[in-house]
Amino acid sequence: MTARRGGGASSDLELLLREQAPQVLSALVRHYGHFDLAEEAVQEALLAAAQQWPDEGVPDNPRGWLIRVGSRRLTDLLRSESARRRREENAAQLAAPEESVASGPDFDDPGGRDDTLTLLFLCCHPALSPASQIALTLRAVGGLTTAQIAAAFLVPEATMAQRISRAKRSIKQAGSTFELPPEAERDERMGAVLHVLYLIFNEGYTASSGTSLHSAELTTEAIRLVRGVRRLLPDDGEVAGLLALMLLTDARRPARTGPDGALIPLAEQDRSKWNKDTIVEGEALVSDALSRTQLGPYQVQAAIAAVHDTAERAEATDWRQIVALYDVLEQMVDNPMVKLNHAVAVAMATGPKEGLAVLEPLESDDRVAGHHRLEAVRAHLLEMSGDTAAARESYLLAARRTTSAPERDYLQSKADRLA
């Protein structure tokens, strides 16, 4: 055993367990099958480690320790499941071969094979809803507990537990196996994986509801997971683009809120608080990807973020370049949020009336017509144009529609200043 103690011991241990979680789960699923039971066994192994290692020290082979403990728990679960099925079927037959526990509690997997990508494909199975994909990815690949995931999404733990259980049942019913999808499906499924990680980051960066603007735990976890995917796919331009986008966006987080947690918009942020090292890393990533890989939407979004982050002052932002990048992005994706941001860029580059013209088609787009962000952007552009009465109405409507307390307070304050 190697002891790990000190002020940062708790956070170091949590990070270690999260890093080990997908490898342990992959080993058990490859050996035994039964993703649902294996995932439950891994969570119990992680809990045992969290309870024992602070006092006993971290073992020299933490992955092997977790695999052995998880294997013992899984064999117990398989025996219990087999006994239940035999009772229900009233038959005296043994469990199916895939349920065999012949390897016993001493099963180990020292080979170091990294199946994280296979596990991500499984968690992002097309049979699952995006909400279920996110929850299962955070649980199985991220190593977060159900309670942690529930807290991050502001739902009761029981609700999140049901969501995760349903996701695992859906995967089982779909007949999924623990292997990479066929090559013909791989690009599409990879897109789903990256989208799930993108959604996790977005929820962390701007929480959809609650009293806090962001959840650092979710943004940190999303970045960690994308780094893991990039280690496995170092030549994939969109993986690099997504990581760059996350880094360039997260670099601004220290300046996004005031001491009281109030939202500070991009143009008013103290840029000296931005994380310069993260910006340098993100800019290098996207520059490299753009120079040698096929262009994709995450790379374009990262390039837009880089233009913002490299401007020393808000007034120095190259809005015309941003407009050009949004023109490219809109040819790649049909996303109303992209058009919202495009409208702002056009307004900043050529004037608010032109920006409002870009915004107009979204009023009949059901995906965004009732969203608070449409009204918030409209209010901003109306204020730029000098129509303060209409701007105030839109700020108030946006404030009523949002479920995020910091955003609501910010929008209400904008409306109050125009009263």
N, C-alpha and C positions, 0 to 999 in steps of 0.2 A: 504494500500500500504506500502511496505517496501522499503525504499530508499537504493540504492546501488550505491555508488559513490566512487571516488578515482582513483588512477593511473591505477589499473587493472580492472576498472569497465567495460570498453568496451569489453575486452577479456572475462571477466566473463559472461557478458550478452550474447555474441555470443555462448559461450559454453552451457549456460543454454538453449538457444533457440534450439541449435542442439540436446540437450538431450531430449527436449520436442517434437521435430518435429515428430518422429515416433509414439509416443503415441497419439498425437493429430490426425494425419492422420489415425491411426488405429481406433480410436473412431468414426471418421466421416465415414469411409468406412463401418465399422460394422453397423452403424445406417442407412446410406443412400444408400450404394452401390456406384457405379460410382467412381471408383478409379481415373480416369483422372480428373474429376471435383473436387473431394475432394482434390487431390494433389495441384491443382491450388489454391483452397481456403485456404489451409494450408500455402502456400507460401505467400499469401496476408496477412494472420494473422501474420505470422512471421515478415513481413515487417512493419506492423502496430506496433507491439511490439517494434521492433528495433527503430522506430521513436518516440514512446510515452514513453516507460519505462525509458529512461535516464533522462527525465524531471519529469515524474510523479512518478517514483519509480516502482519497481517490485511488482506486486500484491501478496497478501498472497497466492493465489492459481494460479500460472502462467499457469498451464495446463488447469484449468477451464476457465480462461480468454481467452486463445488461442482457446479452443474448441468453446466457445460462439461466438467469432469473426469469426472463420472459418465457423461455422454453419450458421451464418447470410449470409456470402458471398456465401456459397454453396446453400442456399435456393434461393438466387437471380439467381445464375447460372442455377439451375434446372428449375426455372420458365422461364428464358430466353430460355433455351434449349427446354422446353416443348412447348413454344409459337412458336419457330422456326419450330419444327416438325409438329405442328398442321397446320401452314401455308403451309408447304411443302406438307402435306398429304391432305390439304383442308378438314379437318375433325373437327368436333366440340367436339371430345371426350377429356376426361381428360387424364392426364399423367398416365402412368402405375403405379401400386402400389409401385414399388421400387423407383419411382421418387416423391413420396408423400412428401410434405413439412409440413405435419400437425403438426409436433413437433415444428415448428416455430423457432424463433431466440433464444429462451431460452434453447435449448437443452444443456444438460451438461452430463458429464460422470465421476462422481467422484469415480468410483469403483476401480480405480488403476490397472485394468487388463493390463498386459504387452503382447502386440501382436507383439513385434518387430520381433520375429522369423517368424511369419506368413507373415509379411510385407516383410521380406528379401526373403522368398520363392517366393512371388509374383513378386518382382523386378528381381529375378533371374530365371524367367520362361523360360523353354526350348525353347519357341517360339522366344526368343530374341537372338540377337547376343551378344557375350561377350562385345563389345563396348557399346551396348545399356544397357546391364545389369549393367555395371559399372556406366554409367551416371545416370540411374534411381535410383540405390542404393544410390549414393552420394546425389542425389536430395531429394528422398523421405525418406530415412532412416538417411542420414547424415545431412539433413537440409541445405545443401549448395545451394546457388542461382545458377541459370544457368550461370551467369557471372563468378562466382567463379570456377565452374567446367570447363568452357571454358578456363579460364586463366590457370588453372592447366594443361590442355592438349594442350595448345597453339593452339586453334582453335577459329575462330570467334564465338561470342556469338550466332549469328543467326544459325550457323551450329549446335551448341550444342542444341539450342532450338528445331531445327527440329529433331535431334536425339532423344531427350526426348519425343517429341510429337509422333514420329513414334513408340517408345517403348510402350507408353500408348495405342495407337491405336491397336497395335499388341496384347497386353494383353486383351483388350476388345474383339477383333475379335476371340481370342482363347477361349472366354467364361469362363475365369477364375473367380473364386469366392474367397472371402476373408476368406479362411480357410486353415488349414494345409493340405498338400497333403496326399493322402492315404498312410497308413503305408508302403505298398509295394514299394512306390516311394520315401519314405522319405530319405533313405540313399543316393540315387543317387542325389536327389535335394539338400541335405545338402552338398554333395561334390561340387556342383555347387556354392552354397553360399560361402563356404570357398575359393573356387578358385577365385571368384570375389573379395573377400576381399584381397586375396593374390596378385592379379593383381593390385589392387589399391595401396597397399603398395609398390610393385615393381616399379610402375611408379613414385611414390613419392621418392623412395630411389635412383633410377637411371633413371632420366627422359629420355625418348626415343628420345627427340629432344629438341632444344633450347640452351640457353646460360648458364643455371644453371644446375649443376649436379643433384640436388635433389630439391624436394618440401616438406618442413617440414609439410605443411598443409595436404598433402595427407597421409604421413606416420602417422602423429598424428591421423588423422581421421580414418585410417584403424585400428590402435591399439585400438582406442576408441570403434569402432564398434565390434571388436572381443572381447573386454572385456565385452561388452553388451551381446554377444552371450554366453560367458562363464558363466555369471551370470544365464542365463536361462538353460544352459546345463553343470553344474559343473562337471559331471562325464564323459564327452566325451573327450577321450584322444586326438583326432585330433584337437579339438577346443583348448585344452590346448597346444598342440604341435605347432599350428599355432601362438598362442599368444606368446609362448616362442621364436619361430623363429623370429618373428617381433621384440621383445624386445632385443634379443641377437644381432640382426643385426643392429637395430637402435642405440644401445649403442655405436657403433663405429662412428656414423655420425659426432660428433664434430672434429674427427681427419681425416676425409676423404678428406678435401679440405684445401688448404693453404689460406693465407690472400687475395690472388688475385683470389680465386675461383678455382685454379688449382687442378686437381685430384691427390690424394696421395694414391698409392696402399697399400693394407693391410700390406705387409711386411715392409713398410717404415713409417707406422703411429706411432705417439707418443701415446703409449698405456696409458700414464698417463691421457690423455684427454678423454679416454673412460668412459662412465657412469657406474661406479661400482655398484650402487644400482640397475640399470636396469639389469645388468648382473646377479647379485645375484637372482633377481626375476625370470628372464628367466631360469636360471639353475635349480632353485627349481621347477619351473613348469614342465620342461621336465623330471627331475628326478622322480617326483611324477607320471607323466603320464606313463613313461616307466615301473615303478614298479607295476602298478595296472590296466592298461588298455591294450586293444589289440593294437599291434604295427601298426603304420601307417606312411605314407611318411612324413607328417609334423613333426612328432616326430623325425624321423631319421634326417631330415634336421636341426631341432633344436639341436639335439645331436652333429651334425657336427659343427654348429655355436658355441656351448658351448666349444668344444675342442679348437677352435680358440681363443675364448674370455678368457679362463682360462689360456692360455699360457702367462707367464710374458714377454717373448721376442719372436720375430718371430722365432728365432733359436730353441726355446724350444717346438715348435708345434709338437704334436705327429701325424706325417703324416701317419704312418702305421695304427693307429686307424682310421683316417679319410678315408683312402683307404678301410678299412674293412666296415665302415659305408656306403660308396658309393656302395660297392658290394651288400649290403643289399638293398639299395635304388633302384638300377638298376633292381633288381628282382621285385620291386613293381610298378615302373613307366617306361614307354617308353618315355623318354624326352631327346632330344639331348643336352640341356643345362646341364643336370645332367652329361651326358657323358663328356662334355667339362670340367666341374669341376673335374670329376673323373680323367681325363687325367693329369690335373695339379697336383692332389694329388699323382698320381702314379709317375710322374716325380720327385716330391719332395722326395718321399719315396725311390725310387729305381733308378732313373736316367732319363734324358730327352729322351733317345732313347725309353725306355719303354713307356713313356708318349706319344710320337709321334705315337707309334704303336696303342695305345688306340684311338687316334684321327683319324687315317686313315679311318675307316669306315664312318665317318661323311662327308667325301668329296663327297660321293654319296647320302647323305641324303638331300632331297629337302627342308626339314624344316629348315635347317641351312647352307646349302652349300654356299649360298650367303650372309650370315650374317657376320657383321664385327667382332663378337666375335670369330668366328672360326679362322679367320686370326690373330686376336690378340693373342689368345692362341697359335696358331702355331708359331707365331713370338717369343713369350716368350720362348717356348721350344727349338726352333732353336737357340736362343741366348744362352740358358743354355748349349746347346751342342757344342757351339763354331762356328757354321755356321753363322757368322755375316752378310754375303752378303744376304743369303736367308732370314734371320731374318728381315733385313732392308726392303726387298721387301714386306714381309708380313705385317710389321708395316705400310708401306705406303698404301698398299691396304686396310687394316683395317681402316686407317684414312680417306680414300676416301669414304668408305662405311657407316661410322657412321653419324648420323644426330645430335648427341650431341656435341656441341662445346667443352666442357671440355674434353670429351673423345678424340675428334679429336686432340686437342692441345697436350694431353698427348701422344697419339700414334705417332704424328708427331715428338715430342721431342725425343721419343725413337729411331725413325728412324734417326734423325739428329745426335744423339750421336754415331750411328754406321757408319756414313758416312766416 
